Amino acid sequence: MRKWTYRCYPDALDYLLSVVSSSLLSVQNDAGSTALHWAALNSHLTIVQRLVQHPGGPGKDLIDIKNAAGRTPLGEAEIIGWEEGAKWLVEVMNLDSEGSKGEEDQVVGPSQDIEVEIQDAEGQVAKMTIGPQAVSEPVGKS
């Protein structure tokens, strides 16, 4: 019976999406989770894909919505170890940050420092500077 019910989810979702406003896709519950958070938590790839790809819906922007715990649907997929879903979400998500829109790729010279910021699924930001480093002999070797 469970397999039959699982197969009905996409059909039920298709019906609901045809009769309700697409703006409801980004509505958050009391915990700040959207339907996409729940689909990711329950490892429903077909549902995740239909929610993100629904015409007239928020699309890829759904992937960036954080719940009250500070997690996105991608973060939820990573936490439960759902690699297939996390991989799909990464492939389709908006990777351009607000600060990088309109910037062009630049060639960096060997003597220039590069500042890098990386944000994980929980919103933690790691900053580092990559630049020329002096090469030294390992200690104790001559």
N, C-alpha and C positions, 0 to 999 in steps of 0.2 A: 504494500500500500504506500509506503514512503517514497519509493521510486516514482510511482504514478503521480503523487502529489508534487514532487520536485519538478517533474517534467511540465506540470501545469503552471509553474511560476512565471515563465516567460509569456505564456498566453494571457495569464491574468494581468501581468504588467502591461502588455500591449493594449489590452482592453482599457485599463485604467488611464494609460497615457493618452488614449484617444478621446476620453471624456472629461478629463480635468485639465486645468491650466498648467502649462509647462513651468510656470513660476513656482509651483509647489515642489519641484525637484530640489530646490535649494532651501526649503523650509527646514528649520532645525527644531528638534524636540527639546525638552527641559534640560537634557544633558548636552545640548548643542550638536547632536549627531543628526546627519541627514540620512535619507534612504541609501545613499551611496556608502556611508559609513557602515550601515547594517549589512548591505550586500557584501562589502569587503570582509566584515567580521565573520560572515557565514560562508565565505569562499564561493560565492555564486558569480562566476565569471560572466555568464550570459547576461545576468541582471546588471552587473557593473557596466558591461559594454552598452547595453540598451539605455541605461540612465545617462551615461556620458554622451552617447551618440544621438540622443533623441532630438529630432529637428525642432527648432524653436526653443529648446531648453538652454540652460546655462552652459552646456557642453563641458569643455576641459576645465572651466573655472570651478566646477564642482569638486575637482580633485584637490583644490587649494583650501577648501573650507575646513577650519579647525573646530573641533568640539570643545566642550568645557575642560577636558583633560589636556587640551592643546595639541591633539592629534588630528591629522588629516586622514581621509580614507586610505591613502597609501601607507601612512604610519600604522593604521590598524591592521592592514594586510601584513606588514612586516612583523608586527608584534606576535601575530598568531602563526607566523612562518609560512604564509601562503605565497610562495614564490611565483607561481603562475600569474596570480592577480597583480602582485607588486610589479612584476616585469611588464605586464600590459599597461598598467597605470603610468609607469615611467616612460614607456614608449610614446604615449599619447599626450602627456601633460605639457603645460606651458613651461618651457625651461628659461624663457626670457624673464629676467627680473625687471622691476620697474626702472632701476637705475641703468640698465644696459640697453634699453630701447633706443634705437637710433645710433648707437655706437657702431663703429666699423672695426673690423679686425685690424690690429696694428702689429707691425714687426717689432720685436723687442731685441735690442742689442745685447751682446754678451756681458756688458758691464752694467746693465740696468736691473733694478730691483722690480719684482712683480709682487703686488699685494693681492692675496687670495682670501676670500671669505666663503666658507662652506656651511650651509645650514642643514641639519639633519631633520628627520621626520618629527621630532619633538620640539623643534624650534631652537635648539641649541646651536650657537654660531661659533665656529672655530676660525680664527684669523691667523694668517702667517704671511711672512715675507720671504720670497724666494729670490735669491740673488747670487752674485759671484761669491764663491767661498775659496779661501786659501786651502790648498792641498798640502797636508803635512805628512811626514813620515810617521808610521805607527810607533808608539812608545815601546822601547826595548828592542827594536830592530835596527841594525846598522848595516 
